[in-house]
Amino acid sequence: MKIQIKLFAAARELSDRGEIEMEVDDGIQVGELKIKISGEYPKLKDLILRSAVSLNREFATDDNVICEHDEIALIPPVSGG
């Protein structure tokens, strides 16, 4: 299935785009998706493992299963003061 992943903050800057499109297997879990993104976008590898993933505007765990029409967002850790 084909999915789109919205990127924010540092992930957006490192990839030079606001969204990436990927072909993934049906039933892929969030943790597996993070590994797949890391392999296809090496610049994002270190950041992805520390990032949260949102499915349909709710934080997801690595065990959550992704469906074809889910809204997916990669949310890097935020710092500031």
C-alpha positions in Angstrom: 0.0 0.0 0.0 1.1 3.6 -0.6 1.2 6.0 2.4 2.2 9.6 3.0 4.1 10.7 6.1 4.0 14.3 7.1 7.3 15.7 8.4 7.8 18.5 10.9 10.6 20.5 12.5 14.1 18.9 12.1 12.7 16.0 10.0 11.4 18.5 7.5 14.7 20.4 7.4 16.8 17.2 7.0 14.7 15.8 4.2 14.1 19.1 2.4 10.4 18.3 2.1 7.2 18.4 4.1 6.0 15.0 3.2 7.3 11.7 2.0 5.5 8.9 0.2 6.4 5.3 0.7 5.2 1.9 -0.5 4.8 -0.5 2.5 3.3 -3.9 3.2 -0.3 -4.1 4.5 -0.3 -4.5 8.3 3.0 -2.7 8.8 3.5 -1.5 12.4 4.8 1.9 13.4 8.1 0.5 14.6 8.6 -1.3 11.3 7.8 2.0 9.5 10.5 3.8 11.4 13.1 1.2 10.4 12.0 1.4 6.7 12.2 5.2 6.7 15.6 5.0 8.3 16.8 2.7 5.5 15.4 4.9 2.7 16.2 8.3 4.2 19.6 7.8 5.9 19.7 11.5 6.9 16.7 10.9 9.1 18.0 7.7 10.8 19.2 9.1 14.1 16.2 11.5 14.4 13.5 8.9 13.6 14.4 6.5 16.4 13.8 9.4 18.9 10.7 10.7 17.2 7.0 10.2 18.0 4.6 9.1 15.4 1.1 10.3 15.1 -1.7 8.2 13.5 -4.9 10.2 12.8 -3.8 13.0 15.1 -3.1 10.7 18.1 0.2 9.5 19.4 1.0 5.9 18.4 3.1 3.2 19.9 5.5 1.1 17.9 3.0 -1.8 17.9 0.2 0.2 16.3 -0.8 -1.1 12.8 -0.9 1.4 9.9 -3.8 1.4 7.5 -3.8 2.8 4.0 -5.7 6.0 4.6 -4.3 6.9 8.0 -2.9 10.4 8.5 0.7 9.8 9.6 3.1 12.4 11.0 6.6 12.1 12.2 7.1 14.4 15.2 10.8 14.9 16.3 11.7 15.8 19.9 11.4 19.5 20.6 13.7 21.5 22.7 13.9 25.2 23.6 13.6 27.6 26.4 
